[in-house]
Amino acid sequence: MRRYLANMEKQTFQTKLLALLKSAPDYVDESGELLRARLIDHAYQLDHSLIRLLLTENEIAEKFFEEVDGRWIFNYNTFVRYVRSKDFLPGSYTQFRNKIGLNIDSKSLSERGEVSLVWPYKDCVLEGGQTKEKEKRPEIFFNEVIAQDEINRMLHPKVFTNWKRHTGTGEREVTEIQRDENGTIRENLIIKGNNLIALHSLREEFHGKVKLIYIDPPYNTGNDSFKYNDRFNHSSWLTFMKNRLEVSRELLTHDGVFFASCDDNEHAYLKVLMDEIFGNENFVANFVIIRAEGGGLAKQVVKGHDYLLTYAKNIENFEPLRKPKDVRGKIVEKDGEKYWIEVDWLRREFGKYGTCYYEDIEKIKGKRKKDEIDKGIEDGQYILLKKGENKTVVGRYRALEQDGSKFYSVLKHLNADGKNELKDLMGENTFAFPKPTSLLKEIILGATFFKKDKDAIVLDFHAGSGTTAQAVLELNKQDKGNRKFILVEQMNYVKSVTVPRVEKAIKKEDSGDFVYCELMQYNQTYMDKIQSAQSSEELLGIWREMSRESFLNWYVKPEIPAEAEDHFIAIKDVEKQKQCLAELLDKNQLYVHLSEIEDEKFDVSEVDKVLNKKFYDGGDDV
């Protein structure tokens, strides 16, 4: 530390500050570059570790602190303005952004934004058919916070394309979209595309129609199967969640319920956010999910559980979650439904401690009660059962499907079971951390326990391997239900893992089908090219093509100055170059807008035009 401080005396103020900040591992990425957004975030939070760091050097302290009555006061606004200035990080990366127009009013786009989009790319690997060694390589997401003045039409309904109907025996063309007598779409759906944009498109048809939403979002740990550029800090992660929670809440029925899986890293933050969006009065439970057993290696405590935050759309309309009752009485079938016979209900009703026999009813409660019981026996509500030689008890029929127990706050569903069942179904480990089907079946059954909800719509907009769809199919087979699922997934493994898994589940249960479709890409095509590029030269070619063919942000200069290319090449870090190019694209034009379906430049097929009309407003059959 002494040597470090001695060297600092010879440096300029800016160099000193940069060196000091880079000495803290929290503020640099893997390549040693300063994470300016995180630094600003910590300054606004008056983070103690940042303040202590800045106070270690007198010249820096004098710049950003004021002394008042012998106490140092951190002037965070001065600090934030300084690190935001375009001259603070005068590398090729900043010069490129300034030259192209990605920095506006000395603020980067991410510092001005209010909506978080996330695009995945594969780190040069397709998860789904690799060796076990390759399967350990992470999914990587590029996340970007979009400025309010960019949002514009980004969230308007989009065109769907590549329609296919999948059954247990294969796929065929889609010729119709099923609806019920109320006009509600009654199809199982798997949609590929950005989930925020897909949710806004689904809102057109499913507003107030989804009974249950379950999500297993990225946990923001740095160690799970999802990783992000610079990782999400808390504020970015919460922006990402907030955008999606707000629109998905609109899809819920008046008595609907929302489940969100999370772990310790974001649990407290997510609880506060969901209180804000759903209202803390609509909080139902914070279930503890036991996901692992036995010991393990850990720095402090072996973690064997996750959480399942649960909220009602409106607690006044919400019916408590139910599970099948542990029935000890006789089970009979009557009129095509199963009932259990409760034999001690009279004892409880009469307040007796011993058995209450039919022969004692008039003596204990009078003739009127006896006549009431006799009428119930005549109507099939009660049944007389012999007890010994001379006594009879009154049994009461209770419908199994209408008589459940309430949930306990701790649920046990091991992650190992999820991996094993997926391997059994698919023949190999095709997904890193699938949730066990048993967990999804328990909560879906709990929310759709009563007969009136057996045709409920279930939504999962972080579909992953497709566990939710399999759970719905198995439950329908189990209780003769007609629930429908909607899955949304933006990763390419939707074709190699999710769709094949649901196909196999349909074949296994010998019932059901689903419609697959995709958000029709426009600028998203260039996003995919950027994400799959392997070199600076390849990215430079994509940039030149983009400048000719794609929609660029309004503030980006369409021509490519020669010096801008030099700055771009000088960045050297391919990941940072990808990030720069992704920010050039107009996010309003990622996918084709429904309002532009007739525009010739988008080349929407006649079949797609008809199917989109049927999806959005119930047009005629193809």
C-alpha positions as CSV (number, residue, x, y, z in Angstrom):
1,M,0.0,0.0,0.0
2,R,2.9,2.4,0.8
3,R,4.5,1.8,-2.5
4,Y,1.1,2.3,-4.2
5,L,0.6,5.7,-2.5
6,A,4.2,6.8,-3.3
7,N,3.7,6.1,-7.0
8,M,0.5,8.0,-7.0
9,E,2.2,11.2,-6.0
10,K,3.9,11.3,-9.5
11,Q,0.6,10.8,-11.4
12,T,-2.0,13.3,-12.6
13,F,-5.3,13.6,-10.7
14,Q,-7.2,11.6,-13.4
15,T,-4.6,8.9,-13.6
16,K,-4.5,8.7,-9.8
17,L,-8.3,8.4,-9.6
18,L,-8.5,5.8,-12.3
19,A,-5.7,3.7,-10.7
20,L,-7.4,4.0,-7.3
21,L,-10.8,2.8,-8.6
22,K,-9.2,0.0,-10.6
23,S,-7.5,-1.2,-7.4
24,A,-11.0,-2.3,-6.2
25,P,-12.0,-5.6,-7.8
26,D,-15.7,-4.7,-7.7
27,Y,-15.2,-1.9,-10.2
28,V,-13.3,-3.7,-13.0
29,D,-14.3,-6.4,-15.5
30,E,-12.4,-9.5,-16.3
31,S,-10.2,-7.6,-18.8
32,G,-9.3,-4.9,-16.2
33,E,-11.6,-2.2,-17.7
34,L,-13.5,0.1,-15.3
35,L,-17.2,-0.6,-14.9
36,R,-18.5,2.9,-15.0
37,A,-22.2,2.1,-14.6
38,R,-21.5,0.1,-11.4
39,L,-19.4,2.9,-10.0
40,I,-22.1,5.4,-10.6
41,D,-24.7,3.1,-9.1
42,H,-22.6,2.7,-5.9
43,A,-22.1,6.5,-5.7
44,Y,-25.8,7.1,-5.8
45,Q,-26.2,4.4,-3.1
46,L,-23.5,6.1,-0.9
47,D,-21.8,2.8,-0.8
48,H,-19.5,2.6,2.2
49,S,-16.7,0.7,0.5
50,L,-16.5,3.3,-2.3
51,I,-16.4,6.2,0.2
52,R,-13.7,4.5,2.2
53,L,-11.7,4.0,-1.0
54,L,-11.9,7.6,-2.1
55,L,-10.9,8.8,1.3
56,T,-7.6,6.9,1.2
57,E,-6.0,9.6,-1.0
58,N,-6.0,13.2,0.2
59,E,-6.1,14.9,-3.2
60,I,-9.0,12.8,-4.4
61,A,-10.8,13.3,-1.1
62,E,-10.5,17.1,-1.4
63,K,-12.1,16.9,-4.8
64,F,-15.2,14.9,-3.9
65,F,-15.7,15.6,-0.2
66,E,-16.5,18.8,1.8
67,E,-15.5,19.2,5.4
68,V,-18.4,20.4,7.6
69,D,-17.8,20.8,11.4
70,G,-15.0,18.3,11.2
71,R,-16.9,15.7,9.2
72,W,-16.4,14.7,5.6
73,I,-19.5,14.9,3.4
74,F,-19.4,13.0,0.1
75,N,-20.5,15.1,-2.8
76,Y,-21.7,12.3,-5.0
77,N,-23.1,14.6,-7.7
78,T,-19.6,16.0,-8.3
79,F,-18.1,12.5,-8.4
80,V,-20.8,11.2,-10.8
81,R,-20.4,14.2,-13.2
82,Y,-16.6,13.6,-13.2
83,V,-16.7,9.9,-14.0
84,R,-19.5,10.5,-16.6
85,S,-17.4,13.1,-18.5
86,K,-16.4,12.1,-21.9
87,D,-12.7,12.8,-21.1
88,F,-12.6,10.5,-18.1
89,L,-12.1,7.3,-20.0
90,P,-10.5,8.5,-23.3
91,G,-9.9,5.1,-24.8
92,S,-10.8,3.8,-28.2
93,Y,-14.1,2.5,-26.8
94,T,-15.2,6.0,-25.7
95,Q,-13.8,7.7,-28.8
96,F,-15.8,5.3,-31.0
97,R,-19.0,5.9,-29.1
98,N,-18.5,9.7,-29.4
99,K,-17.8,9.5,-33.1
100,I,-20.8,7.4,-33.9
101,G,-23.2,9.2,-31.6
102,L,-23.8,6.6,-28.8
103,N,-23.0,9.1,-26.1
104,I,-25.7,11.8,-25.7
105,D,-25.3,14.9,-23.5
106,S,-22.3,13.3,-21.9
107,K,-24.4,10.3,-20.8
108,S,-24.4,6.9,-22.3
109,L,-27.6,5.3,-23.4
110,S,-27.6,2.9,-20.5
111,E,-27.4,5.7,-18.0
112,R,-30.5,7.4,-19.6
113,G,-32.6,4.3,-20.0
114,E,-35.8,3.0,-18.4
115,V,-36.4,-0.3,-20.2
116,S,-34.1,-3.3,-20.2
117,L,-33.9,-5.7,-23.2
118,V,-31.8,-8.8,-23.1
119,W,-30.4,-10.6,-26.1
120,P,-28.7,-14.0,-25.8
121,Y,-25.7,-15.3,-27.6
122,K,-23.9,-18.6,-27.4
123,D,-20.3,-18.0,-26.6
124,C,-19.7,-19.9,-29.8
125,V,-21.5,-23.0,-28.6
126,L,-25.0,-24.4,-29.1
127,E,-26.2,-25.9,-25.9
128,G,-28.2,-29.0,-26.6
129,G,-26.0,-31.5,-28.4
130,Q,-22.6,-31.0,-26.8
131,T,-20.2,-33.1,-24.8
132,K,-20.6,-32.9,-21.0
133,E,-17.5,-30.7,-20.9
134,K,-19.0,-28.2,-23.4
135,E,-22.3,-28.2,-21.5
136,K,-20.6,-26.5,-18.6
137,R,-19.9,-23.4,-20.8
138,P,-22.3,-20.7,-19.8
139,E,-25.1,-19.0,-21.7
140,I,-24.1,-15.4,-22.1
141,F,-26.6,-12.5,-22.4
142,F,-26.0,-9.1,-23.8
143,N,-28.2,-6.7,-21.8
144,E,-29.0,-3.2,-22.7
145,V,-31.1,-0.6,-20.9
146,I,-33.2,1.3,-23.5
147,A,-33.7,5.1,-23.2
148,Q,-37.3,6.3,-22.8
149,D,-37.1,8.3,-26.0
150,E,-36.2,5.1,-27.9
151,I,-39.1,3.0,-26.6
152,N,-41.6,4.5,-28.9
153,R,-43.2,1.6,-30.9
154,M,-40.9,-1.1,-29.6
155,L,-43.7,-2.6,-27.4
156,H,-46.4,-2.5,-30.1
157,P,-47.8,-5.9,-31.3
158,K,-45.5,-7.8,-33.7
159,V,-45.9,-10.1,-36.6
160,F,-45.6,-13.9,-35.9
161,T,-44.0,-16.2,-38.5
162,N,-42.7,-19.8,-39.0
163,W,-46.0,-21.3,-37.7
164,K,-46.0,-25.0,-37.1
165,R,-48.4,-27.3,-35.3
166,H,-46.6,-30.1,-33.4
167,T,-48.1,-33.3,-32.3
168,G,-46.8,-36.5,-30.8
169,T,-46.1,-37.8,-34.3
170,G,-44.4,-34.7,-35.8
171,E,-45.3,-31.3,-37.2
172,R,-47.7,-30.0,-39.8
173,E,-48.8,-26.7,-41.2
174,V,-51.1,-24.4,-39.1
175,T,-54.4,-23.9,-40.8
176,E,-56.5,-22.6,-37.9
177,I,-56.3,-21.2,-34.4
178,Q,-58.7,-22.6,-32.0
179,R,-60.9,-20.3,-29.9
180,D,-63.7,-21.0,-27.4
181,E,-67.2,-19.7,-27.3
182,N,-66.0,-16.4,-25.7
183,G,-63.4,-15.9,-28.5
184,T,-60.4,-16.8,-26.3
185,I,-57.5,-18.6,-28.0
186,R,-57.5,-22.2,-26.9
187,E,-54.1,-23.4,-28.1
188,N,-50.9,-24.5,-26.4
189,L,-48.3,-22.0,-27.7
190,I,-44.5,-21.9,-27.8
191,I,-43.2,-18.6,-29.0
192,K,-39.5,-17.8,-29.8
193,G,-38.4,-14.2,-29.3
194,N,-37.5,-11.5,-26.8
195,N,-39.9,-12.2,-23.9
196,L,-40.6,-8.5,-23.1
197,I,-41.7,-7.8,-26.7
198,A,-43.6,-11.2,-26.9
199,L,-45.5,-10.3,-23.7
200,H,-46.7,-7.1,-25.1
201,S,-47.9,-8.9,-28.3
202,L,-49.7,-11.5,-26.1
203,R,-51.4,-8.8,-24.2
204,E,-53.6,-8.0,-27.2
205,E,-55.3,-11.4,-26.9
206,F,-54.7,-12.6,-23.4
207,H,-55.3,-9.5,-21.3
208,G,-57.1,-10.8,-18.1
209,K,-57.2,-14.4,-19.3
210,V,-54.2,-16.1,-17.7
211,K,-54.9,-17.9,-14.5
212,L,-51.3,-18.7,-13.5
213,I,-47.9,-17.3,-14.4
214,Y,-44.7,-19.1,-13.3
215,I,-41.2,-17.8,-14.1
216,D,-37.7,-19.1,-13.2
217,P,-35.7,-16.0,-14.3
218,P,-31.9,-15.7,-14.3
219,Y,-30.8,-15.4,-10.7
220,N,-28.0,-12.8,-11.2
221,T,-25.4,-14.9,-9.3
222,G,-22.6,-15.2,-11.8
223,N,-22.5,-18.9,-11.0
224,D,-25.8,-20.2,-12.4
225,S,-26.4,-21.2,-16.0
226,F,-27.1,-17.6,-17.1
227,K,-24.3,-14.9,-17.2
228,Y,-24.5,-11.3,-18.3
229,N,-22.0,-8.8,-19.6
230,D,-20.6,-7.2,-16.5
231,R,-23.3,-9.2,-14.8
232,F,-26.5,-7.4,-13.9
233,N,-26.1,-5.1,-11.0
234,H,-29.1,-4.9,-8.7
235,S,-30.6,-1.9,-10.5
236,S,-30.3,-3.3,-14.0
237,W,-31.6,-6.7,-12.9
238,L,-34.6,-5.1,-11.2
239,T,-35.3,-3.0,-14.3
240,F,-35.2,-6.2,-16.3
241,M,-37.7,-7.8,-13.9
242,K,-39.9,-4.7,-13.5
243,N,-40.6,-4.3,-17.2
244,R,-41.8,-7.9,-17.5
245,L,-43.7,-8.1,-14.2
246,E,-45.7,-5.0,-15.1
247,V,-47.0,-6.3,-18.4
248,S,-47.5,-9.9,-17.3
249,R,-49.6,-8.8,-14.3
250,E,-52.0,-7.3,-16.9
251,L,-52.5,-10.8,-18.4
252,L,-53.7,-12.4,-15.1
253,T,-57.4,-13.1,-14.5
254,H,-59.1,-11.3,-11.6
255,D,-58.3,-14.3,-9.4
256,G,-54.9,-15.1,-11.0
257,V,-51.7,-15.9,-9.2
258,F,-48.0,-15.2,-10.0
259,F,-45.1,-17.4,-9.0
260,A,-41.4,-16.3,-9.2
261,S,-38.5,-18.5,-8.4
262,C,-35.4,-16.8,-6.9
263,D,-32.5,-17.4,-4.6
264,D,-30.8,-15.4,-1.8
265,N,-29.0,-13.0,-4.2
266,E,-32.1,-11.1,-5.4
267,H,-34.8,-12.4,-3.0
268,A,-35.0,-9.3,-0.8
269,Y,-34.9,-6.9,-3.8
270,L,-37.5,-8.9,-5.8
271,K,-39.8,-9.0,-2.8
272,V,-39.8,-5.2,-2.5
273,L,-40.3,-4.8,-6.3
274,M,-43.2,-7.3,-6.4
275,D,-44.8,-5.5,-3.4
276,E,-44.7,-2.3,-5.5
277,I,-46.1,-3.9,-8.6
278,F,-48.7,-6.3,-7.2
279,G,-49.3,-4.4,-3.9
280,N,-48.1,-5.9,-0.6
281,E,-51.7,-6.6,0.3
282,N,-51.7,-9.2,-2.5
283,F,-48.7,-11.1,-1.2
284,V,-49.6,-14.8,-0.7
285,A,-46.5,-16.6,0.4
286,N,-42.7,-16.9,0.3
287,F,-42.4,-20.6,-0.2
288,V,-39.1,-22.3,0.7
289,I,-38.3,-24.9,-1.9
290,I,-36.0,-27.6,-0.6
291,R,-33.9,-28.4,-3.8
292,A,-30.9,-30.4,-2.5
293,E,-30.1,-32.8,0.3
294,G,-26.9,-33.9,2.0
295,G,-23.6,-32.0,2.5
296,G,-21.5,-30.0,0.1
297,L,-18.6,-27.6,-0.2
298,A,-19.4,-24.0,0.8
299,K,-17.5,-21.0,2.3
300,Q,-20.0,-20.5,5.1
301,V,-23.3,-22.4,4.7
302,V,-24.4,-25.2,2.4
303,K,-27.4,-23.8,0.5
304,G,-30.1,-26.4,-0.1
305,H,-33.1,-24.2,-0.9
306,D,-34.5,-21.5,-3.2
307,Y,-37.6,-19.3,-2.8
308,L,-40.9,-19.1,-4.6
309,L,-42.5,-15.6,-4.2
310,T,-46.2,-15.8,-4.7
311,Y,-48.6,-13.0,-5.4
312,A,-52.3,-12.7,-6.2
313,K,-53.7,-10.4,-8.8
314,N,-56.3,-9.4,-6.2
315,I,-56.2,-11.1,-2.8
316,E,-60.0,-10.5,-2.4
317,N,-60.7,-12.8,-5.4
318,F,-57.9,-15.3,-4.7
319,E,-58.7,-18.8,-3.6
320,P,-56.1,-20.4,-1.3
321,L,-53.8,-22.9,-3.0
322,R,-55.0,-26.5,-2.5
323,K,-53.5,-29.9,-2.6
324,P,-55.2,-33.3,-2.5
325,K,-56.3,-34.2,1.0
326,D,-54.8,-37.1,2.8
327,V,-58.0,-39.2,2.8
328,R,-58.4,-42.0,5.3
329,G,-62.0,-42.8,4.6
330,K,-63.6,-45.0,2.0
331,I,-63.3,-43.7,-1.6
332,V,-66.3,-44.4,-4.0
333,E,-67.2,-43.3,-7.5
334,K,-70.6,-41.7,-8.1
335,D,-71.9,-40.1,-11.3
336,G,-68.5,-40.4,-12.8
337,E,-66.7,-38.5,-10.0
338,K,-64.7,-39.8,-7.1
339,Y,-65.8,-39.1,-3.5
340,W,-64.5,-40.0,-0.1
341,I,-66.9,-40.7,2.8
342,E,-66.5,-38.7,5.9
343,V,-67.9,-40.6,8.9
344,D,-67.1,-38.4,11.9
345,W,-68.6,-35.1,10.8
346,L,-71.8,-35.5,13.0
347,R,-69.6,-36.0,16.1
348,R,-67.9,-32.6,15.4
349,E,-71.1,-30.9,14.5
350,F,-72.9,-32.1,17.7
351,G,-69.9,-31.4,19.9
352,K,-69.6,-35.0,21.1
353,Y,-66.4,-36.7,22.0
354,G,-67.5,-40.2,21.1
355,T,-69.1,-41.5,17.9
356,C,-72.5,-40.1,17.0
357,Y,-74.8,-42.8,15.7
358,Y,-77.8,-42.4,13.4
359,E,-80.0,-43.9,16.1
360,D,-79.0,-41.0,18.5
361,I,-79.7,-38.0,16.3
362,E,-83.3,-37.4,17.4
363,K,-82.4,-37.8,21.1
364,I,-79.5,-35.4,20.9
365,K,-80.7,-32.8,18.3
366,G,-84.4,-33.4,18.0
367,K,-86.8,-34.5,15.2
368,R,-86.1,-31.6,12.9
369,K,-82.4,-32.5,12.7
370,K,-83.3,-36.2,12.2
371,D,-85.7,-35.2,9.3
372,E,-82.9,-33.1,7.8
373,I,-80.5,-36.0,7.8
374,D,-83.1,-38.4,6.3
375,K,-83.7,-35.9,3.5
376,G,-80.0,-35.8,2.8
377,I,-79.8,-39.6,2.7
378,E,-82.8,-39.6,0.2
379,D,-81.0,-37.0,-2.0
380,G,-77.7,-38.9,-2.0
381,Q,-75.8,-36.4,0.1
382,Y,-75.4,-38.8,3.0
383,I,-75.0,-42.6,3.3
384,L,-75.8,-45.0,6.2
385,L,-72.9,-47.3,7.1
386,K,-73.2,-50.2,9.6
387,K,-71.1,-50.0,12.7
388,G,-71.1,-53.2,14.6
389,E,-74.3,-55.2,14.9
390,N,-76.8,-52.6,16.1
391,K,-75.4,-49.2,15.3
392,T,-75.3,-47.1,12.1
393,V,-73.1,-44.0,11.3
394,V,-74.0,-41.3,8.8
395,G,-71.4,-40.9,6.1
396,R,-71.1,-37.7,4.1
397,Y,-69.9,-37.6,0.5
398,R,-67.0,-35.2,-0.1
399,A,-65.8,-34.7,-3.7
400,L,-62.1,-35.5,-3.9
401,E,-61.4,-32.8,-6.5
402,Q,-63.2,-30.1,-4.4
403,D,-61.8,-30.9,-1.0
404,G,-58.2,-30.2,-0.7
405,S,-55.7,-29.1,2.1
406,K,-54.0,-25.8,2.2
407,F,-50.3,-25.5,1.3
408,Y,-47.5,-25.6,3.8
409,S,-44.8,-22.9,3.4
410,V,-42.0,-25.4,2.8
411,L,-42.1,-27.6,-0.3
412,K,-39.6,-30.3,-1.2
413,H,-38.7,-30.8,-4.8
414,L,-35.1,-31.8,-5.6
415,N,-33.3,-30.4,-8.6
416,A,-31.7,-33.8,-9.1
417,D,-35.1,-35.1,-9.9
418,G,-35.6,-32.5,-12.6
419,K,-32.3,-33.5,-14.3
420,N,-33.1,-37.2,-14.1
421,E,-36.6,-36.9,-15.6
422,L,-35.3,-34.7,-18.4
423,K,-32.6,-37.3,-19.2
424,D,-35.1,-40.1,-19.0
425,L,-37.4,-38.3,-21.5
426,M,-34.7,-36.9,-23.8
427,G,-32.1,-39.7,-23.5
428,E,-29.3,-37.2,-22.4
429,N,-28.7,-34.2,-20.3
430,T,-29.7,-31.4,-22.6
431,F,-30.2,-28.6,-20.1
432,A,-28.2,-27.5,-17.1
433,F,-30.7,-26.8,-14.3
434,P,-34.2,-27.9,-15.2
435,K,-36.8,-27.5,-12.4
436,P,-38.5,-30.7,-11.4
437,T,-41.8,-31.3,-13.0
438,S,-43.2,-32.2,-9.5
439,L,-42.8,-28.6,-8.4
440,L,-44.7,-27.2,-11.3
441,K,-47.4,-29.8,-11.1
442,E,-47.9,-29.0,-7.4
443,I,-48.3,-25.3,-7.8
444,I,-50.4,-25.5,-11.0
445,L,-52.7,-28.1,-9.4
446,G,-52.8,-25.8,-6.3
447,A,-54.0,-22.9,-8.3
448,T,-56.4,-24.8,-10.6
449,F,-57.6,-27.3,-8.0
450,F,-61.3,-26.7,-8.4
451,K,-63.2,-28.0,-11.3
452,K,-64.0,-24.5,-12.7
453,D,-60.3,-24.0,-13.3
454,K,-59.4,-27.2,-15.1
455,D,-59.3,-25.3,-18.4
456,A,-57.0,-22.5,-17.1
457,I,-54.3,-20.9,-19.1
458,V,-50.7,-21.2,-17.7
459,L,-47.9,-18.8,-18.8
460,D,-44.1,-19.2,-18.5
461,F,-42.1,-16.5,-20.2
462,H,-38.7,-17.9,-19.1
463,A,-39.5,-21.3,-20.6
464,G,-36.1,-23.0,-20.5
465,S,-36.3,-26.7,-21.2
466,G,-40.2,-26.7,-21.1
467,T,-40.9,-28.1,-17.7
468,T,-44.0,-26.0,-17.3
469,A,-45.5,-27.5,-20.5
470,Q,-44.8,-31.1,-19.4
471,A,-46.4,-30.4,-16.0
472,V,-49.6,-29.1,-17.7
473,L,-49.8,-32.1,-20.0
474,E,-49.3,-34.6,-17.2
475,L,-51.9,-32.8,-15.0
476,N,-54.4,-32.8,-17.8
477,K,-54.0,-36.6,-18.2
478,Q,-54.2,-37.1,-14.5
479,D,-57.4,-35.2,-13.7
480,K,-59.0,-35.0,-17.2
481,G,-58.3,-31.2,-17.3
482,N,-58.0,-29.0,-20.4
483,R,-55.4,-26.5,-19.2
484,K,-53.4,-24.7,-21.9
485,F,-49.8,-23.5,-21.7
486,I,-48.0,-20.5,-23.3
487,L,-44.2,-20.7,-23.3
488,V,-41.9,-17.9,-24.4
489,E,-38.2,-18.4,-24.9
490,Q,-35.6,-16.4,-26.8
491,M,-32.7,-18.9,-26.7
492,N,-31.9,-21.0,-29.8
493,Y,-32.2,-24.1,-27.7
494,V,-36.0,-23.7,-27.9
495,K,-35.7,-25.7,-31.1
496,S,-33.2,-28.3,-29.9
497,V,-34.5,-28.8,-26.3
498,T,-37.8,-27.1,-25.5
499,V,-39.8,-28.2,-28.6
500,P,-38.5,-31.8,-28.7
501,R,-39.1,-32.2,-25.0
502,V,-42.8,-31.0,-25.2
503,E,-43.2,-33.2,-28.3
504,K,-42.0,-36.3,-26.3
505,A,-44.2,-35.3,-23.4
506,I,-47.2,-35.2,-25.7
507,K,-46.3,-38.6,-27.1
508,K,-45.8,-40.0,-23.7
509,E,-49.2,-38.7,-22.4
510,D,-50.8,-39.7,-25.8
511,S,-52.7,-36.4,-26.0
512,G,-52.4,-32.8,-26.9
513,D,-50.5,-30.7,-29.4
514,F,-49.0,-27.2,-29.6
515,V,-48.5,-24.3,-32.0
516,Y,-45.0,-23.0,-32.5
517,C,-44.3,-19.6,-33.9
518,E,-41.6,-16.9,-33.8
519,L,-41.6,-13.1,-33.6
520,M,-40.7,-12.0,-37.2
521,Q,-37.2,-10.5,-37.1
522,Y,-35.9,-7.4,-38.8
523,N,-33.0,-5.7,-36.9
524,Q,-33.0,-8.8,-34.7
525,T,-31.3,-10.5,-37.7
526,Y,-28.4,-8.2,-37.4
527,M,-28.4,-8.7,-33.6
528,D,-28.0,-12.4,-34.2
529,K,-25.1,-11.8,-36.7
530,I,-23.4,-9.6,-34.2
531,Q,-23.7,-12.2,-31.4
532,S,-22.4,-15.0,-33.5
533,A,-19.4,-13.1,-34.9
534,Q,-16.0,-14.4,-34.0
535,S,-13.6,-11.5,-35.0
536,S,-13.2,-7.8,-35.3
537,E,-13.0,-8.1,-39.1
538,E,-16.3,-10.0,-39.2
539,L,-17.9,-7.4,-37.0
540,L,-16.6,-4.6,-39.2
541,G,-18.2,-6.2,-42.2
542,I,-21.5,-6.5,-40.3
543,W,-21.3,-2.8,-39.4
544,R,-20.9,-1.8,-43.0
545,E,-23.8,-3.9,-44.0
546,M,-25.9,-2.5,-41.2
547,S,-25.2,1.1,-42.3
548,R,-26.6,0.2,-45.7
549,E,-29.5,-2.1,-44.9
550,S,-30.7,-1.8,-41.3
551,F,-32.6,0.7,-39.2
552,L,-30.1,2.6,-37.1
553,N,-30.9,4.7,-34.0
554,W,-32.0,8.2,-34.9
555,Y,-28.9,9.8,-33.3
556,V,-26.4,7.5,-35.0
557,K,-24.6,8.8,-38.0
558,P,-25.4,6.5,-41.0
559,E,-22.1,7.2,-42.7
560,I,-18.9,5.5,-41.3
561,P,-16.1,8.0,-40.8
562,A,-12.7,6.5,-41.5
563,E,-11.4,7.4,-38.1
564,A,-14.4,5.7,-36.5
565,E,-13.3,2.4,-38.1
566,D,-9.9,3.0,-36.7
567,H,-11.3,3.6,-33.2
568,F,-13.5,0.5,-33.6
569,I,-10.6,-1.7,-34.5
570,A,-8.5,-0.2,-31.7
571,I,-11.0,-1.4,-29.1
572,K,-9.7,-4.9,-29.8
573,D,-12.0,-6.6,-27.2
574,V,-14.5,-8.4,-29.5
575,E,-17.2,-8.5,-26.7
576,K,-17.0,-4.7,-26.3
577,Q,-17.2,-4.3,-30.1
578,K,-20.3,-6.4,-30.2
579,Q,-21.8,-4.3,-27.5
580,C,-21.1,-1.1,-29.5
581,L,-22.7,-2.5,-32.7
582,A,-25.7,-3.7,-30.9
583,E,-26.3,-0.3,-29.5
584,L,-26.4,1.2,-33.0
585,L,-29.6,-0.7,-34.0
586,D,-33.0,0.9,-33.6
587,K,-34.7,-1.2,-31.0
588,N,-38.1,-0.1,-32.4
589,Q,-37.3,-2.2,-35.5
590,L,-36.0,-5.5,-33.9
591,Y,-39.1,-7.3,-35.1
592,V,-41.7,-6.5,-37.7
593,H,-44.6,-4.4,-36.5
594,L,-48.1,-5.8,-37.0
595,S,-49.1,-2.4,-38.3
596,E,-46.5,-2.8,-41.1
597,I,-47.5,-6.3,-42.1
598,E,-48.5,-5.1,-45.6
599,D,-45.3,-3.2,-46.2
600,E,-43.5,-4.9,-49.1
601,K,-40.0,-4.3,-47.7
602,F,-40.7,-6.8,-44.9
603,D,-41.9,-9.5,-47.4
604,V,-44.5,-11.1,-45.0
605,S,-46.0,-14.2,-46.7
606,E,-49.7,-14.5,-47.4
607,V,-50.0,-17.4,-45.0
608,D,-48.4,-15.4,-42.2
609,K,-50.7,-12.5,-43.0
610,V,-53.8,-14.7,-42.6
611,L,-52.5,-16.4,-39.4
612,N,-51.7,-13.1,-37.8
613,K,-55.1,-11.9,-38.6
614,K,-56.6,-15.0,-37.1
615,F,-54.4,-14.6,-34.0
616,Y,-55.1,-11.0,-33.3
617,D,-58.7,-10.7,-34.4
618,G,-60.0,-14.2,-35.4
619,G,-59.9,-14.0,-39.2
620,D,-61.1,-16.7,-41.6
621,D,-59.4,-20.1,-42.0
622,V,-56.5,-20.5,-44.4
